[in-house]
Amino acid sequence: MENNLVQKIKNRKSPSPKFELTIFEKEPRIDHRLISGKLEVKPKATSQLIKRHQKRLEKFGLLPFEMEAVERNRGVKYEKYFLLNESQSVFLLTLSRNTEKVMDLKEDLTREFMLYRKQTLKKARDAERRGQIEWQQTRFEGIEDRLELTDSIQRLVDLAQESGSKNADRYFERITQLIYRQLFGFKKAPSNFRDSLDKESLKQLKMVEWKASQWLTDAIETCTDYHQPYKIIKGKLIALVLVIGTLNPCLEIAA
């Protein structure tokens, strides 16, 4: 008995929608003819009722309508139908006698609009969750490229120290701030500002730091003066930013 009951529950399908909602300017609406069909009255009678109470219905929002070509015995005629939002459709039903049929219709309408809102909210949350995962992946990849740049800067620091520089460690901050200044347009970056960047800005920063790492590595291998690599990457960075442009997100953060 218990296994049969479990199987019945598993096989039970979720109820199919009783109404087909129409999306009009990003808002769910229902064709008034569907309501007429459920009430078993002619759509024309419902249309006349809507026109009679149009001002009241418009208090709940716009009252749009569409025209549809319908074939008749004497040719094609155009039929006008209204698209009602949830409040308008429920108000329309309050104008009818409160029979069991009308009460069932109110319940079904409320359920369908509620289901639409839940589905819309779920889609929005899913999209937000996907966006967060993509941001985290981009942020992680940026950290890897940042470590590669840090290794290149360390090679410059070692070269400078071997040449007698006592302030070689400053290259870490100088090159980092050089990139932030050129790419984002401010004098000094706020601490942990990377966590405030959007995904596209992180991608651009990742690309620039990867290029800076390559430029720095090449410059260290070809230059004899340890001052030259910094000047080289500064010139190349300025030229690159002239092509891709500065990024705006961090201008707002720094303000």
C-alpha positions in Angstrom: 0.0 0.0 0.0 2.7 2.4 1.0 4.8 1.8 -2.1 1.8 2.3 -4.3 1.0 5.6 -2.6 4.7 6.8 -3.1 4.5 5.8 -6.8 1.2 7.8 -7.2 2.8 10.8 -5.7 5.9 10.6 -8.0 3.6 10.2 -11.1 1.4 13.1 -10.1 1.9 16.0 -12.5 1.8 19.6 -11.5 -1.4 21.3 -12.6 -1.4 22.9 -16.0 -2.1 26.6 -16.2 -5.8 27.4 -16.5 -5.1 30.6 -18.3 -2.5 31.7 -20.9 -1.1 35.0 -19.8 0.1 37.6 -22.3 3.1 39.7 -21.7 2.4 43.3 -22.6 5.3 45.8 -21.9 6.9 43.4 -19.5 3.6 43.0 -17.5 1.5 39.8 -17.4 -2.1 40.3 -18.7 -5.0 38.2 -19.7 -7.2 38.4 -22.8 -10.7 39.4 -21.7 -12.1 36.8 -24.1 -10.6 34.0 -21.9 -12.5 35.3 -18.9 -15.7 35.4 -21.0 -15.2 31.8 -22.0 -14.8 30.7 -18.4 -18.0 32.7 -17.4 -19.8 31.2 -20.5 -20.8 34.7 -21.7 -20.2 36.3 -25.1 -16.9 38.3 -25.4 -18.9 41.3 -26.7 -20.9 41.4 -23.5 -17.7 41.4 -21.4 -16.2 44.1 -23.7 -19.2 46.3 -23.2 -18.9 45.9 -19.4 -15.2 46.9 -19.6 -16.1 50.0 -21.6 -18.8 50.9 -19.1 -16.4 50.8 -16.2 -13.2 51.9 -18.1 -12.4 54.8 -15.9 -12.5 52.6 -12.8 -10.4 49.9 -14.5 -7.8 52.5 -15.5 -7.2 53.4 -11.9 -5.4 50.0 -11.7 -3.2 50.7 -14.7 -3.3 51.2 -18.4 -6.1 49.4 -20.3 -4.5 48.3 -23.6 -6.3 46.5 -26.4 -5.4 44.6 -29.5 -7.1 43.9 -32.8 -7.3 40.4 -34.3 -8.6 39.3 -37.7 -11.4 36.8 -37.4 -12.9 34.9 -40.3 -16.7 35.2 -40.5 -19.3 33.9 -43.0 -19.2 37.2 -44.9 -15.4 37.6 -44.8 -12.8 38.8 -42.3 -13.7 41.1 -39.5 -11.4 42.7 -36.9 -12.2 41.8 -33.3 -11.1 44.1 -30.4 -10.0 42.5 -27.2 -8.7 44.0 -24.0 -5.6 42.9 -22.0 -6.3 43.1 -18.3 -3.7 43.1 -15.5 -4.4 41.1 -12.3 -6.2 43.9 -10.5 -8.3 44.8 -13.5 -9.4 41.2 -14.1 -10.3 40.6 -10.4 -12.2 43.9 -10.3 -14.0 42.9 -13.5 -15.2 39.7 -11.7 -16.5 41.7 -8.8 -19.0 43.2 -11.2 -20.5 39.7 -11.6 -22.7 37.9 -9.2 -20.5 36.1 -6.7 -21.4 32.5 -7.8 -19.2 29.5 -7.2 -18.1 29.8 -10.8 -17.0 33.4 -10.4 -15.3 32.6 -7.1 -13.4 29.7 -8.7 -12.4 32.0 -11.5 -11.0 34.6 -9.1 -9.0 31.9 -7.4 -7.6 30.6 -10.7 -6.7 34.1 -11.9 -4.9 34.9 -8.6 -3.1 31.6 -8.7 -1.9 32.1 -12.3 -0.6 35.6 -11.7 1.1 34.5 -8.5 2.7 31.6 -10.4 4.0 34.0 -13.0 5.6 36.3 -10.3 7.2 33.3 -8.6 8.7 32.1 -12.0 9.9 35.6 -12.8 11.5 36.0 -9.4 13.2 32.6 -9.8 14.6 33.5 -13.2 15.9 36.8 -11.7 17.6 34.9 -8.8 19.0 32.3 -11.2 20.5 35.0 -13.4 21.9 36.8 -10.4 23.5 33.6 -9.2 25.0 32.8 -12.6 26.4 36.4 -12.6 28.0 35.9 -9.2 29.6 32.6 -10.3 31.0 34.2 -13.5 32.3 37.2 -11.4 34.0 34.9 -9.0 35.6 32.9 -11.8 36.9 36.2 -13.5 38.2 37.4 -10.1 40.0 34.1 -9.5 41.6 34.3 -13.0 42.6 37.9 -12.3 44.4 36.8 -9.1 46.4 34.3 -11.2 47.5 37.0 -13.6 48.3 39.3 -10.8 50.6 36.7 -9.3 52.4 36.5 -12.7 52.8 40.2 -12.8 54.1 40.1 -9.2 56.7 37.6 -10.2 57.9 39.9 -13.1 58.1 42.8 -10.7 60.1 40.7 -8.3 62.7 40.1 -11.1 62.9 43.9 -11.6 63.4 44.4 -7.9 66.2 41.8 -7.8 67.9 43.5 -10.8 67.6 46.9 -9.1 69.0 45.6 -5.8 71.9 44.0 -7.6 72.6 47.4 -9.2 72.7 49.1 -5.8 69.1 50.4 -5.4 68.0 50.7 -1.8 64.3 51.4 -2.6 63.7 48.7 -5.2 60.8 47.2 -3.2 58.8 50.3 -4.2 58.4 49.0 -7.7 55.6 46.8 -6.5 53.4 49.8 -5.5 54.7 52.0 -8.3 53.8 49.6 -11.1 50.5 48.6 -9.5 49.5 52.2 -9.1 50.7 53.0 -12.6 48.3 50.5 -14.0 45.4 51.6 -11.9 46.1 55.3 -12.7 46.2 54.8 -16.4 43.3 52.3 -16.7 40.9 53.8 -14.1 42.0 57.4 -14.1 42.7 58.2 -10.4 45.8 59.0 -8.5 45.7 56.3 -5.9 43.4 53.2 -5.8 41.3 52.6 -2.7 42.2 49.4 -0.8 40.5 46.2 -2.0 38.8 48.1 -4.8 39.1 45.0 -7.0 36.2 43.5 -5.1 34.0 46.4 -6.2 34.7 46.0 -9.9 32.2 44.5 -12.3 33.0 41.4 -14.4 33.9 43.4 -17.5 36.3 45.7 -15.6 37.9 42.7 -14.0 38.5 41.2 -17.5 40.1 44.4 -18.8 42.3 44.7 -15.7 43.3 41.0 -16.1 44.3 41.6 -19.7 46.3 44.8 -18.9 48.2 43.1 -16.1 49.0 40.1 -18.3 50.4 42.5 -20.9 52.3 44.5 -18.3 53.9 41.2 -17.1 55.0 40.3 -20.6 56.4 43.8 -21.3 58.2 43.8 -18.0 59.8 40.4 -18.7 60.9 41.4 -22.2 62.3 44.7 -20.9 64.3 43.1 -18.1 65.9 40.7 -20.6 67.0 43.5 -23.0 67.7 46.5 -20.8 71.0 47.1 -19.0 69.7 50.0 -16.9 67.1 48.9 -14.3 65.3 52.2 -14.6 64.4 51.5 -18.2 61.7 48.7 -17.7 59.4 51.0 -15.8 59.6 53.7 -18.4 59.0 51.1 -21.2 55.8 49.6 -19.6 54.6 53.1 -18.8 54.8 54.2 -22.4 53.2 50.9 -23.7 50.4 51.2 -21.1 49.6 54.8 -22.1 49.4 53.7 -25.7 47.2 50.7 -24.9 44.7 52.8 -22.8 44.4 55.3 -25.7 43.1 52.4 -27.7 40.8 50.6 -25.2 39.9 53.8 -23.1 39.7 54.3 -19.4 37.2 52.4 -17.3 34.4 54.2 -15.4 33.4 51.9 -12.5 36.4 52.9 -10.3 36.0 56.6 -11.0 32.8 56.4 -9.0 34.5 54.3 -6.2 37.3 56.8 -5.9 35.1 59.8 -5.8 
